[in-house]
């Protein structure tokens, strides 16, 4: 008997990952993935055509990995946030998309902050945009490639573009729209004044997508896409959303739970029923996928720090973890990991810094500092959420590539002085997209969506308890904060 199923997509910076899950139980039926072209700051770009190519490959692979051909009842796409996609009158991309970790718009963003006012911006959208936000890329384009912008008929985000390719509908959702820098998630309105400040007076209303509710269908799978994907025409497509937002939904987490993402970027987040406005600009008070909010702090440097460490220390990631865990109770050196600039705090021109090396520093201590550096960034991010009145009393759940590192999990538990948990979900974002697709297939309301996420919540894969140690971790955190505030980290010359 053919099983009814849903299909969820995670189109990240590195790859496109797809899961197919049984409609009523959420049981995984098949999965697939395909790589995206590599992209690195400061000029980090990918062409949307590459996303489509990967989407087709990943979906076909997922279908091929199912024991029997499933009957797909709905599709949902979650993707990397903040990227800028411009389409011409025929719906074709005008250029490669600038990605979230493209920092070339930092000078333009600084001008906009002066023009709009930091406090006003936070009070209006819940966040103080950094170079990661879409509006910085728009301002850069208006200065450097005005002819391209003049030809643009549509302006989308990465997940919007894939939804558009699937359906022909120009739509987005609250979660991704709230990371642009020109959308008020409380009122549900685009802010034309901010767009004009960034790129002049245009018919912005005609260029922007319609913002859909959490369970509102975006449209139906059109014939051309259906043929390439091996799916039937007319399958409903959900509104989709941002990657971290979908991951939170896919893990079945609720208000006060601590979502700690360690992937290309680092993220600390929780959900809230009320908006959050942090006057310091550290916390992004963005929307979630359930009609509420997902206050978060996102750092730029996370998993790639481990890749660099393994290369410099002449080992692999497993060897790095082994070295880090063997460092013992010595205080050791400290790393501020702002290797490619930093997003929060907003320091796009920063570089990394090692401190407190001595003639007795060991290879193990260096490895531990490399692993610990991004975690200390996330601990600082967690402090910012708490300072903004955000409750973080629930379980600490770790997701992303960092969750596969025993050293990362152990050192994080030590820093938190609390247990950290990894749920049995390899692809939380694709899983969350499946949850949303199932809600759309079942014509559920938001309450039904939230209930479904809880029913599909993955079990605990493993938990790590903190160790007793003679290290002074409070002194370590204070030393890191002192170093992270140093102006010596900043340089105007970026290669």
C-alpha positions in Angstrom: 0.0 0.0 0.0 1.4 3.4 -1.0 2.1 5.5 2.1 1.0 9.1 2.3 4.0 11.3 3.1 5.4 14.8 3.3 8.6 16.2 1.9 10.8 18.7 3.8 13.8 20.6 2.4 16.7 22.2 4.2 18.6 24.4 1.7 21.6 25.5 3.7 24.9 27.3 2.8 26.7 24.0 2.3 24.0 21.7 0.8 20.4 20.8 0.1 19.1 18.1 2.4 15.7 16.4 2.0 13.6 14.2 4.2 10.4 12.3 3.4 8.3 11.4 6.4 5.1 9.4 6.8 2.1 11.8 7.1 0.5 10.7 10.3 3.4 9.4 12.4 6.4 11.4 11.1 8.4 8.2 10.5 11.4 8.8 8.2 10.9 7.0 4.9 13.8 8.3 2.9 16.4 11.1 2.7 18.8 12.6 0.2 21.3 15.4 -0.1 23.4 17.3 -2.7 26.2 19.8 -2.2 26.1 23.6 -2.9 29.1 25.4 -4.3 31.5 26.6 -1.6 31.1 30.2 -0.5 33.2 32.2 2.0 33.2 35.7 3.4 33.7 38.5 2.7 32.1 38.1 -0.7 30.0 35.1 -0.2 27.7 34.3 -3.2 25.9 31.3 -4.8 23.7 31.3 -7.9 20.1 30.3 -7.3 20.4 27.9 -10.3 22.8 25.9 -8.1 20.2 25.6 -5.4 17.6 24.3 -7.9 20.1 21.8 -9.3 20.8 20.6 -5.7 17.1 20.5 -4.8 16.3 18.3 -7.8 19.2 15.9 -7.0 18.4 15.7 -3.3 14.6 15.1 -3.8 15.2 12.5 -6.5 17.8 10.8 -4.1 15.3 10.9 -1.2 12.5 9.4 -3.4 15.0 6.7 -4.6 15.9 5.8 -1.0 12.3 5.1 0.0 11.4 1.4 0.2 8.2 2.1 -1.8 7.3 5.2 -3.8 5.4 7.4 -1.3 2.4 9.6 -2.2 3.7 13.1 -1.4 0.8 15.2 0.1 2.7 18.4 0.7 6.2 20.0 0.4 7.9 22.7 2.5 11.2 24.5 2.0 13.4 25.9 4.8 16.6 27.6 3.8 19.5 29.9 4.9 18.2 33.3 5.9 19.0 36.8 4.8 20.3 36.1 1.2 19.3 38.5 -1.5 17.8 37.1 -4.7 16.8 39.4 -7.6 14.6 38.3 -10.5 13.9 40.0 -13.8 10.5 40.4 -15.4 10.5 36.7 -16.6 11.4 35.4 -13.1 15.0 34.6 -13.9 17.8 35.4 -11.4 19.7 38.6 -12.4 22.9 37.6 -10.6 24.3 35.3 -8.0 22.6 35.7 -4.6 24.5 37.4 -1.8 24.4 35.1 1.2 23.9 35.7 4.9 27.7 35.5 5.6 28.6 38.0 2.9 30.0 41.0 4.7 30.7 43.4 1.8 27.7 45.5 2.8 29.1 46.4 6.2 30.0 50.0 5.3 26.6 50.5 3.7 24.9 49.1 6.8 26.9 51.5 9.0 25.5 54.4 7.0 22.0 53.1 7.3 22.3 52.7 11.1 23.3 56.4 11.3 20.5 57.4 8.9 17.7 55.3 10.6 18.9 55.3 14.1 19.9 52.1 16.0 17.2 52.6 18.7 14.5 53.3 16.1 15.4 50.2 14.1 15.3 47.9 17.1 12.0 49.3 18.3 10.5 48.8 14.9 11.6 45.4 13.8 13.0 43.8 17.0 16.6 43.7 15.7 19.5 45.9 15.0 20.6 44.7 11.5 24.2 43.7 10.8 26.0 43.0 7.6 24.3 39.6 7.5 20.8 41.2 7.0 19.3 41.4 3.6 19.1 45.2 3.7 22.9 45.5 3.9 23.2 43.5 0.7 20.5 45.6 -1.0 22.3 48.8 0.0 25.6 47.4 -1.4 23.9 46.5 -4.7 22.4 50.0 -5.0 25.8 51.5 -4.7 27.9 49.1 -6.7 25.5 47.5 -9.3 22.6 50.0 -9.7 21.9 48.8 -13.2 21.2 45.3 -11.9 18.8 46.7 -9.3 17.1 48.8 -11.9 16.2 45.6 -13.9 14.8 43.8 -10.8 11.1 43.1 -10.8 11.1 40.8 -7.7 13.2 40.6 -4.6 13.2 37.4 -2.6 15.0 35.4 0.1 16.6 32.0 -0.6 13.6 29.9 0.6 11.2 32.2 -1.2 13.1 31.6 -4.5 12.9 27.8 -4.1 9.2 28.1 -3.3 8.8 30.4 -6.3 10.5 27.8 -8.5 8.2 25.1 -7.2 4.9 27.1 -7.5 5.4 30.3 -9.4 4.1 32.2 -6.3 6.0 35.2 -4.9 5.6 34.5 -1.2 7.5 34.3 2.0 6.8 33.8 5.7 7.2 35.8 9.0 10.3 34.0 10.2 12.4 34.7 7.1 10.9 38.2 6.4 11.8 39.3 10.0 15.5 38.8 9.2 15.6 41.2 6.3 15.8 44.5 8.2 12.7 45.9 6.5 9.8 43.9 8.0 7.8 44.5 11.2 6.8 41.1 12.5 4.4 42.6 15.0 2.3 44.5 12.4 3.1 42.1 9.5 4.1 45.0 7.3 7.1 45.7 5.0 8.8 49.0 5.8 9.1 51.0 2.6 10.9 53.9 4.3 13.8 51.6 5.2 14.0 50.2 1.7 14.1 53.7 0.3 16.9 54.6 2.7 18.9 51.7 1.4 18.2 51.8 -2.3 16.1 54.8 -3.2 12.5 55.3 -4.2 11.0 52.4 -6.1 7.8 50.5 -6.4 8.8 48.3 -3.5 5.3 46.9 -3.0 5.4 45.4 -6.5 8.8 43.8 -5.9 8.2 42.2 -2.5 6.6 38.8 -1.8 3.3 38.3 0.1 3.9 37.2 3.7 1.9 34.1 4.6 0.8 32.7 7.9 2.3 29.5 9.4 -0.2 27.1 7.9 -1.2 29.0 4.8 -0.4 27.2 1.5 2.0 29.0 -0.9 0.6 27.3 -3.9 0.7 24.0 -5.8 3.6 22.3 -7.5 3.7 23.4 -11.2 4.2 21.1 -14.1 7.8 21.9 -15.0 9.1 21.5 -11.4 7.0 18.3 -10.9 8.5 16.7 -14.0 12.1 17.4 -13.0 11.5 16.3 -9.4 9.5 13.1 -10.2 6.5 14.3 -8.3 2.9 14.7 -9.4 1.7 18.2 -10.4 -0.5 20.0 -8.0 1.0 18.9 -4.7 0.5 21.7 -2.1 3.5 23.7 -1.1 3.8 25.2 2.4 5.0 28.7 3.2 8.4 27.4 4.4 10.7 29.5 6.6 14.2 30.2 7.9 16.5 27.3 8.7 17.0 27.8 12.4 13.3 28.5 12.8 12.4 25.3 11.1 14.9 23.4 13.2 13.3 24.7 16.4 9.9 23.5 15.2 11.3 20.1 14.1 12.8 19.4 17.5 9.4 20.1 19.2 10.9 22.8 21.5 8.8 25.3 23.4 9.1 28.6 25.2 12.2 28.7 27.4 14.0 25.7 25.9 17.6 26.4 25.0 18.3 25.8 21.3 22.1 25.8 20.7 23.0 25.4 17.1 26.6 24.7 16.2 27.0 24.6 12.4 28.5 27.1 9.9 27.0 29.7 12.2 26.4 29.5 16.0 23.0 30.2 17.4 21.4 30.4 20.8 17.6 30.8 20.7 14.3 30.1 22.4 10.7 30.8 21.6 8.4 33.4 23.1 4.8 34.4 22.7 5.7 38.1 23.0 8.2 40.2 20.9 11.6 41.0 22.3 13.4 44.3 21.7 17.0 44.4 22.8 18.3 48.0 22.8 21.9 46.8 22.7 21.3 45.1 19.3 22.8 41.8 20.3 19.5 39.9 20.3 17.5 39.5 17.1 13.8 39.5 18.0 12.7 37.6 14.9 9.5 35.7 14.3 9.1 31.9 14.5 7.1 29.4 12.5 4.2 29.2 14.9 2.9 32.8 15.0 5.2 33.8 17.9 8.8 34.9 18.2 12.2 33.3 18.3 14.6 35.7 20.0 18.1 34.6 19.1 21.8 35.5 18.9 23.7 34.2 15.9 27.4 34.2 15.6 29.4 33.9 12.3 32.2 31.6 13.4 31.4 28.1 14.6 32.1 24.7 13.0 34.6 26.1 10.5 36.8 27.0 13.5 37.2 23.3 14.1 38.1 22.7 10.5 40.8 25.3 10.7 42.1 23.8 14.0 42.3 20.3 12.6 44.3 21.6 9.6 46.7 23.6 11.7 47.2 20.8 14.3 47.7 18.2 11.6 44.8 16.0 12.5 41.1 15.4 11.7 38.0 16.4 13.7 38.0 13.2 15.7 41.7 13.7 16.5 40.9 17.4 17.5 38.2 16.2 19.9 40.6 13.6 21.4 43.2 16.3 21.9 40.8 18.8 23.4 39.5 16.3 26.0 43.0 15.4 27.0 43.9 18.9 28.0 43.3 18.3 31.7 42.6 21.0 34.3 45.1 23.6 33.2 43.7 27.0 32.5 45.4 27.2 29.1 45.2 29.7 26.2 42.1 31.4 25.1 40.7 31.9 21.5 38.4 34.7 20.3 37.2 33.0 17.1 36.2 36.1 15.0 38.1 34.5 12.1 35.8 35.8 9.3 34.6 38.9 11.1 31.7 38.5 13.5 28.0 39.0 13.3 27.1 39.3 17.0 28.8 41.4 18.2 28.7 43.3 14.9 32.4 43.4 13.9 32.6 42.5 10.2 36.3 43.6 10.0 37.5 41.6 13.0 40.0 38.7 13.0 40.6 36.0 15.5 42.9 36.3 18.5 44.9 33.7 20.6 46.0 34.9 24.0 47.8 33.5 27.1 50.2 31.2 25.2 53.3 30.3 27.2 56.4 28.2 26.5 54.5 25.4 28.3 51.4 25.5 26.1 50.6 22.1 24.8 49.0 20.8 21.6 46.1 19.6 23.7 45.5 23.0 25.2 45.6 24.6 21.8 43.0 22.0 20.6 40.8 22.8 23.6 41.0 26.5 23.0 39.9 26.0 19.4 36.9 24.0 20.4 36.1 26.3 23.4 36.3 29.6 21.5 33.0 29.3 19.6 31.4 28.0 22.7 32.5 31.0 24.7 30.9 33.1 22.0 27.6 31.2 22.5 27.8 31.6 26.2 28.1 35.4 25.7 25.1 35.2 23.4 23.2 33.3 26.1 24.0 36.1 28.6 22.6 38.6 26.1 19.3 36.8 25.9 19.0 36.6 29.6 19.9 40.3 30.0 17.0 41.1 27.6 14.5 39.3 29.8 14.3 36.2 27.8 13.6 33.0 29.9 16.0 30.2 29.3 15.0 27.7 31.9 14.3 24.6 29.8 16.6 21.9 28.5 19.8 22.7 26.6 19.5 21.0 23.2 22.5 21.0 20.8 22.0 20.7 17.1 24.2 21.0 14.0 27.5 19.5 13.1 29.0 20.4 16.5 26.6 17.9 18.1 28.7 15.1 16.6 31.8 16.2 18.5 32.2 14.7 22.0 34.6 17.5 22.9 32.2 20.2 21.9 29.3 18.6 23.9 31.5 18.0 27.0 33.1 21.5 27.0 29.7 23.1 26.5 28.2 21.1 29.4 31.2 22.2 31.6 30.7 25.9 30.6 26.9 25.7 31.3 27.4 23.6 34.4 24.4 21.7 33.2 23.4 18.7 31.2 23.3 19.1 27.4 21.1 16.9 25.2 21.2 15.8 21.6 17.9 14.6 20.3 17.6 11.8 17.8 17.3 14.1 14.7 20.1 14.3 12.3 18.4 17.0 10.1 16.3 19.1 12.4 15.6 21.8 9.7 14.3 19.3 7.1 12.3 17.6 9.9 10.7 21.0 10.8 9.9 21.6 7.2 8.2 18.2 7.2 6.1 19.2 10.3 5.0 22.3 8.5 4.2 20.4 5.3 2.1 17.9 7.4 0.2 20.8 9.0 -0.6 22.2 5.5 -1.6 18.8 4.2 -3.9 18.3 7.1 -5.3 21.9 6.8 -4.4 22.5 10.5 -4.4 25.8 12.4 -1.4 27.0 14.4 -2.5 25.1 17.5 -2.6 21.9 15.4 0.9 22.7 14.1 2.3 23.1 17.6 0.6 19.9 18.8 2.0 18.0 15.8 5.5 19.2 16.5 5.2 17.9 20.0 3.9 14.6 18.9 6.7 14.2 16.4 9.4 15.3 18.8 12.4 13.1 18.5 13.7 11.1 21.5 16.9 11.7 23.3 20.0 10.3 21.6 22.3 11.0 24.4 23.0 13.5 27.2 26.3 14.8 28.5 26.7 15.9 32.2 29.3 18.5 33.3 32.6 17.4 34.7 34.1 18.4 38.0 37.2 20.4 37.2 39.8 22.5 38.9 39.7 25.1 36.1 38.2 28.4 36.9 35.6 28.7 34.2 34.3 32.0 35.4 37.8 33.5 35.1 38.0 31.9 31.6 34.7 33.6 30.6 35.8 36.9 32.0 39.1 36.7 30.2 37.4 35.8 26.9 35.0 38.8 27.3 38.0 41.1 27.9 39.7 39.9 24.8 36.6 39.9 22.7 36.1 43.6 23.5 39.6 44.5 22.3 39.8 47.0 19.4 43.0 45.1 18.3 40.7 42.5 16.8 39.5 44.9 14.1 41.3 45.7 10.9 40.2 47.6 7.8 42.1 45.3 5.5 40.4 42.0 4.6 41.9 39.6 2.2 
